[in-house]
Amino acid sequence: MEKDDLFAQMQEWGANFGGRPDHALTTALKEGKGADDDQAHCFIKAVAVTTLTFGQSTADRHQQVEDAVRVHQDNDVAVAFGLATSNILNALLLGHPLSKALETYIIIEGVDHPLVKQAVLDAAVPGRHTPLEATPLEATAAARGRSCQLPESFILPLQACLQVSDSGAGPRYARGVRNNILVAGDVCSRAILIGAILGAAQIDGGCPASWASQFDPEQKARVEAAAAAIAAGHKHNNDTAS
């Protein structure tokens, strides 16, 4: 889908949005172009687009992730962290273990931005790659902040995933999510990345069944129907292009 078409669809969706629009969305709809915004909104686009473009070349995947991010956030930092997120998920979907997918050289492949490489190093410095009880995420949050701003909103989720990736004790997926909640701040943006990474890595089989059973059935059906429609549209576009 062309970038202009993506923006037109976002405008249509935004005009009917019933929730509280964030600053980036408000600005984008007002100015008619992506906002100059470097917050964590890029995560959700990267997750969706990477899932739909799995199997394509790195260049094609990166271009589609960038297009999806820029219609909302026309900002190089947001794009860079969106691409880094995509690289992690793509590695996991290819079957690499979580520890390998979180290695610096995979995350920065094709991502030419110094903040990304430094963020990966900051998330995995010696002394932090330990269970929460030994080195709390709170220490990182206190030092770096717990808002939706990048790169901080990328560092904390990576650290949370690293902490549970090597530990075989207890429910690791649930622990990663709960550790994030205990840090407070912009829990929801970080949870997108943590849930996507741990889910793609099939940590404990993904979202616990006891959590999934509490989803509102009507909302769950709407999400599943929307996902199926997006996937079908994506397949149709690929078939037409080929």
matplotlib code that plots the C-alpha trace (Angstrom):
import matplotlib.pyplot as plt

x = [0.0, 1.3, 2.2, -0.5, -3.1, -2.0, -2.3, -5.8, -6.9, -5.4, -7.3, -10.6, -9.9, -8.9, -12.1, -14.1, -11.9, -13.8, -10.9, -8.4, -6.1, -2.4, -0.4, 1.2, -2.1, -3.7, -0.8, -0.7, -4.4, -4.2, -1.1, -1.9, 1.4, 3.2, 4.1, 7.7, 7.4, 9.9, 7.8, 6.9, 4.0, 6.3, 6.2, 2.7, 3.2, 6.4, 4.7, 1.8, 3.8, 6.6, 4.0, 2.3, 5.6, 7.3, 9.3, 9.9, 13.4, 14.9, 14.7, 11.0, 10.1, 12.0, 10.4, 6.9, 7.7, 9.1, 6.0, 3.7, 5.6, 6.0, 2.3, 1.9, 5.5, 7.6, 10.7, 14.0, 14.3, 10.9, 11.6, 14.9, 13.4, 10.5, 13.0, 15.0, 11.7, 11.0, 14.5, 14.0, 10.6, 11.7, 14.6, 12.2, 9.8, 12.7, 13.2, 16.2, 16.2, 15.4, 19.0, 20.2, 17.4, 18.3, 22.0, 23.2, 24.2, 20.7, 18.9, 20.9, 20.9, 20.0, 19.3, 21.8, 21.1, 23.5, 20.7, 19.5, 22.9, 23.5, 20.0, 20.8, 24.1, 22.4, 19.7, 22.3, 25.2, 26.8, 24.9, 21.5, 21.2, 19.9, 16.5, 14.5, 15.0, 18.8, 18.7, 15.3, 14.1, 13.2, 16.9, 17.0, 13.7, 14.9, 18.1, 16.7, 13.1, 9.9, 8.0, 7.1, 10.1, 12.7, 15.2, 14.1, 10.8, 12.9, 15.6, 13.3, 11.3, 14.6, 16.0, 12.8, 13.0, 16.7, 16.0, 13.5, 15.1, 17.7, 15.6, 13.8, 12.2, 8.5, 6.3, 8.6, 6.1, 3.9, 6.9, 8.2, 4.8, 4.4, 7.9, 7.0, 3.8, 5.7, 8.0, 4.9, 5.1, 4.3, 3.4, 1.2, 3.8, 6.4, 3.9, 3.4, 7.1, 7.4, 4.3, 5.3, 8.9, 8.0, 5.0, 7.1, 9.7, 7.0, 8.1, 5.8, 3.7, 2.8, 0.0, -1.1, -4.5, -5.8, -5.2, -6.7, -9.8, -10.6, -10.7, -14.1, -15.5, -17.0, -13.9, -11.8, -14.0, -13.7, -9.9, -9.7, -12.0, -9.9, -6.7, -8.1, -9.3, -5.9, -4.1, -6.5, -6.0, -2.2, -2.3, -4.5, -2.1, 0.9, -0.9, -1.8, 1.8, 3.2]
y = [0.0, 3.5, 5.9, 8.4, 5.6, 4.8, 8.4, 8.7, 5.6, 7.0, 10.2, 8.3, 6.2, 9.3, 11.2, 8.4, 7.6, 7.6, 7.5, 10.1, 10.9, 11.3, 14.3, 12.8, 11.7, 15.1, 16.9, 14.6, 15.0, 18.7, 19.2, 16.6, 14.7, 12.6, 14.4, 15.1, 12.8, 10.4, 8.4, 4.7, 4.8, 3.1, -0.2, -1.2, -0.4, -2.5, -5.4, -5.5, -4.8, -7.3, -10.1, -9.3, -9.0, -12.0, -13.8, -10.7, -9.3, -7.1, -4.0, -4.6, -5.2, -2.1, 0.1, -1.0, -0.5, 3.0, 3.9, 2.8, 4.7, 7.9, 8.4, 8.9, 9.9, 11.5, 11.3, 9.5, 8.3, 6.8, 5.1, 3.7, 2.1, 0.8, -0.9, -2.2, -3.7, -5.3, -6.9, -8.5, -9.9, -11.1, -13.0, -14.7, -15.6, -17.2, -19.5, -17.9, -18.1, -14.9, -14.5, -14.4, -12.2, -9.6, -9.5, -6.1, -7.0, -8.4, -5.4, -2.8, -4.6, -1.9, 0.6, 3.5, 5.4, 5.7, 5.9, 2.3, 0.7, 2.6, 1.6, -2.1, -1.8, 0.1, -2.6, -5.4, -4.0, -6.4, -6.5, -6.0, -9.4, -10.9, -11.7, -8.7, -9.5, -9.0, -5.9, -4.3, -2.6, 0.2, 1.1, 1.6, 3.5, 5.8, 6.5, 6.8, 7.7, 5.7, 7.8, 6.9, 8.8, 7.0, 5.5, 4.9, 3.2, 0.8, 0.1, -1.0, -3.6, -5.1, -5.3, -7.0, -9.6, -10.2, -10.8, -13.6, -15.1, -17.2, -18.0, -21.3, -20.7, -19.8, -18.4, -16.2, -14.6, -13.5, -12.4, -10.2, -8.5, -8.1, -6.7, -4.0, -3.1, -2.7, -0.1, 2.1, 5.0, 4.3, 0.6, 0.2, 1.2, -1.0, -3.9, -3.9, -4.6, -7.1, -9.0, -9.1, -10.3, -12.9, -14.1, -14.4, -16.2, -18.6, -18.0, -20.2, -20.6, -17.0, -15.2, -17.3, -19.1, -17.7, -14.2, -14.9, -16.4, -13.0, -11.1, -9.7, -12.2, -9.5, -7.4, -10.5, -11.4, -7.9, -7.9, -11.4, -10.3, -7.2, -9.1, -11.6, -8.8, -7.1, -10.4, -11.2, -7.7, -8.0, -11.4, -9.9, -7.0, -9.4, -11.7, -8.8, -7.4, -10.8]
z = [0.0, -0.9, 1.8, 0.7, 0.9, 4.4, 5.5, 3.9, 5.9, 9.1, 8.5, 8.0, 11.1, 13.1, 12.2, 13.8, 16.7, 19.9, 22.4, 23.5, 20.6, 21.4, 20.6, 17.5, 16.0, 16.7, 15.1, 12.1, 11.4, 11.8, 9.6, 7.0, 7.5, 10.1, 13.3, 14.2, 17.2, 18.8, 21.2, 21.4, 19.0, 16.4, 18.3, 17.3, 13.6, 13.6, 15.2, 12.8, 9.6, 10.5, 11.0, 7.7, 5.7, 7.2, 4.5, 2.4, 1.9, 4.6, 2.3, 1.5, 5.1, 6.3, 3.7, 4.7, 8.4, 7.7, 5.6, 8.4, 11.1, 9.1, 8.3, 12.1, 13.2, 10.5, 12.6, 12.0, 15.6, 15.6, 12.3, 13.5, 16.6, 14.6, 12.3, 15.3, 16.7, 13.3, 13.2, 16.6, 15.8, 12.3, 13.9, 16.4, 13.6, 11.8, 14.8, 16.4, 20.2, 22.2, 23.3, 19.7, 18.4, 21.0, 20.0, 18.8, 15.3, 14.5, 15.9, 14.1, 10.7, 8.2, 11.0, 10.7, 13.9, 16.9, 19.4, 18.6, 19.1, 22.3, 23.6, 23.0, 24.8, 27.7, 28.0, 28.2, 30.2, 32.7, 36.0, 34.4, 32.7, 36.0, 37.6, 38.7, 42.4, 41.9, 39.7, 39.5, 36.3, 38.7, 38.9, 35.2, 35.2, 38.0, 36.1, 32.6, 33.1, 32.5, 30.0, 26.4, 25.0, 22.9, 23.6, 27.2, 26.2, 24.1, 26.7, 29.5, 27.5, 26.1, 29.6, 30.9, 28.1, 28.7, 32.4, 31.8, 28.6, 30.5, 33.6, 33.6, 37.0, 37.1, 34.4, 32.4, 30.1, 33.0, 35.0, 32.1, 31.9, 35.6, 36.1, 33.6, 35.4, 38.7, 37.1, 36.4, 34.0, 30.3, 31.0, 27.9, 25.3, 26.9, 27.2, 23.4, 22.8, 25.7, 24.8, 21.1, 21.8, 24.4, 22.3, 19.1, 21.1, 22.3, 25.9, 27.9, 24.8, 24.7, 26.6, 29.6, 29.0, 32.3, 30.9, 27.5, 29.1, 30.6, 27.3, 26.5, 23.9, 21.8, 21.7, 21.0, 18.1, 16.7, 16.9, 15.3, 12.5, 11.9, 11.9, 9.4, 7.1, 7.2, 6.5, 3.6, 2.2, 2.5, 0.7, -2.1, -2.6, -2.7, -5.2, -7.4, -7.3, -8.3]

ax = plt.figure().add_subplot(projection="3d")
ax.plot(x, y, z, "-o")
ax.set_aspect("equal")
plt.show()
